[in-house]
Amino acid sequence: MPAAHTSRAFGRVLDTSALAQATTGKSIYARTLIELALASGANTLLIPVTAYIQALAEIPQDFRWTLMLLTTSPGVHLDLIDDREKAHEIADLGAADPALAHVAWCALQYGWPLVTDRGPELLQISPDLHIEALP
């Protein structure tokens, strides 16, 4: 289990489903949550790079620009897997889906809610996750 991040900032972790649904307009909830976070500047949106890649692969080509713009917005951070130790910690969560393991790791690391439509699967990875379910 990763050590807790000590930042006092508040944010949310966005998984593939949140990114894809907000980008395509399928979820007004996800889109509004992102818009409010960007407008307020008070909340950080953390996007695990594996979820970003998976969302890019899932959404239609003509929506990709929206997702790319989101990742360049102030208050939005991409969480990279930039060292072996981190990769091992993510793998140690035991999930078959690397993107799902990465978003779980990020939420545990930061102690932030995870916005998703895959709550039951994520809670199997770790019951300590705070899931913010997409309607």
C-alpha positions as CSV (number, residue, x, y, z in Angstrom):
1,M,0.0,0.0,0.0
2,P,1.4,3.4,-0.9
3,A,2.3,5.9,1.8
4,A,-0.3,8.7,2.1
5,H,0.5,12.0,0.3
6,T,1.0,14.9,2.7
7,S,-0.4,17.7,0.6
8,R,-3.2,19.7,2.1
9,A,-4.8,20.3,-1.3
10,F,-8.1,18.7,-2.1
11,G,-8.8,17.0,-5.3
12,R,-10.3,14.1,-7.2
13,V,-8.9,11.3,-9.1
14,L,-10.5,10.7,-12.5
15,D,-10.6,7.2,-14.0
16,T,-11.1,6.2,-17.6
17,S,-14.9,6.2,-17.3
18,A,-15.0,9.7,-15.9
19,L,-12.7,11.0,-18.6
20,A,-14.6,9.3,-21.4
21,Q,-18.0,10.2,-20.2
22,A,-17.1,13.8,-19.5
23,T,-15.4,14.2,-22.9
24,T,-18.2,12.7,-24.9
25,G,-21.0,14.3,-22.9
26,K,-22.4,11.0,-21.8
27,S,-22.2,12.2,-18.2
28,I,-23.3,15.7,-17.4
29,Y,-22.2,15.0,-13.8
30,A,-18.6,14.3,-14.8
31,R,-18.5,17.2,-17.2
32,T,-19.9,19.6,-14.5
33,L,-17.6,18.3,-11.8
34,I,-14.6,19.0,-14.1
35,E,-15.9,22.4,-15.2
36,L,-16.5,23.5,-11.5
37,A,-13.0,22.3,-10.4
38,L,-11.4,24.2,-13.3
39,A,-13.4,27.4,-12.6
40,S,-12.8,27.4,-8.9
41,G,-9.1,26.6,-9.1
42,A,-9.5,25.3,-5.5
43,N,-9.5,21.6,-6.5
44,T,-6.9,19.5,-8.2
45,L,-8.0,17.0,-10.8
46,L,-5.5,14.1,-10.9
47,I,-5.5,11.9,-14.1
48,P,-3.4,8.8,-14.0
49,V,-1.6,8.5,-17.3
50,T,-2.9,4.9,-17.8
51,A,-6.5,6.1,-17.5
52,Y,-5.7,8.9,-19.9
53,I,-4.3,6.5,-22.5
54,Q,-7.2,4.2,-22.1
55,A,-9.7,7.0,-22.5
56,L,-8.0,8.2,-25.6
57,A,-8.3,4.7,-27.0
58,E,-12.0,4.5,-26.2
59,I,-13.4,7.8,-27.3
60,P,-14.1,8.8,-30.9
61,Q,-11.2,10.6,-32.6
62,D,-13.0,13.9,-32.9
63,F,-13.3,14.1,-29.1
64,R,-9.6,13.6,-28.4
65,W,-8.8,17.3,-28.6
66,T,-11.1,18.0,-25.6
67,L,-9.3,15.4,-23.5
68,M,-5.9,16.8,-24.6
69,L,-7.0,20.3,-23.7
70,L,-8.1,19.1,-20.3
71,T,-4.7,17.8,-19.4
72,T,-3.1,21.1,-20.2
73,S,-5.5,23.1,-17.9
74,P,-4.2,24.6,-14.6
75,G,-5.2,22.4,-11.7
76,V,-5.1,19.3,-13.7
77,H,-2.1,16.9,-13.2
78,L,-1.1,13.8,-15.0
79,D,0.2,11.1,-12.7
80,L,3.1,9.4,-14.5
81,I,4.6,6.0,-13.7
82,D,8.1,7.3,-13.7
83,D,10.0,4.8,-11.6
84,R,10.2,1.0,-11.0
85,E,9.2,1.3,-7.3
86,K,6.0,3.0,-8.2
87,A,5.2,0.5,-10.9
88,H,5.8,-2.3,-8.4
89,E,3.5,-0.7,-5.8
90,I,0.7,-0.4,-8.4
91,A,1.2,-4.0,-9.5
92,D,1.2,-5.1,-5.9
93,L,-2.5,-4.0,-5.7
94,G,-3.2,-7.2,-7.6
95,A,-5.6,-5.9,-10.2
96,A,-5.7,-7.5,-13.7
97,D,-6.3,-4.1,-15.3
98,P,-3.2,-1.8,-15.0
99,A,-5.3,1.4,-15.5
100,L,-7.7,0.4,-12.7
101,A,-4.7,-0.4,-10.4
102,H,-3.1,2.9,-11.2
103,V,-6.2,5.0,-10.4
104,A,-6.7,3.0,-7.2
105,W,-3.0,3.7,-6.2
106,C,-3.4,7.4,-6.9
107,A,-6.6,7.6,-4.8
108,L,-4.9,5.8,-1.9
109,Q,-1.8,7.8,-2.2
110,Y,-3.5,11.2,-2.1
111,G,-6.5,10.2,0.0
112,W,-8.9,11.8,-2.6
113,P,-12.2,10.5,-3.9
114,L,-12.1,8.5,-7.1
115,V,-14.7,9.5,-9.7
116,T,-15.8,6.4,-11.6
117,D,-18.6,4.1,-12.8
118,R,-16.5,1.1,-11.7
119,G,-16.8,1.4,-8.0
120,P,-17.4,-2.3,-7.1
121,E,-14.4,-3.4,-9.1
122,L,-12.2,-0.7,-7.5
123,L,-13.4,-1.6,-4.0
124,Q,-12.3,-5.2,-4.7
125,I,-8.8,-3.8,-5.2
126,S,-9.0,-1.8,-1.9
127,P,-11.9,-1.4,0.4
128,D,-10.2,1.8,1.7
129,L,-11.0,3.7,-1.5
130,H,-13.5,6.6,-1.4
131,I,-15.6,6.2,-4.5
132,E,-17.6,9.0,-6.0
133,A,-19.9,7.1,-8.3
134,L,-21.0,8.5,-11.6
135,P,-24.8,8.5,-11.8
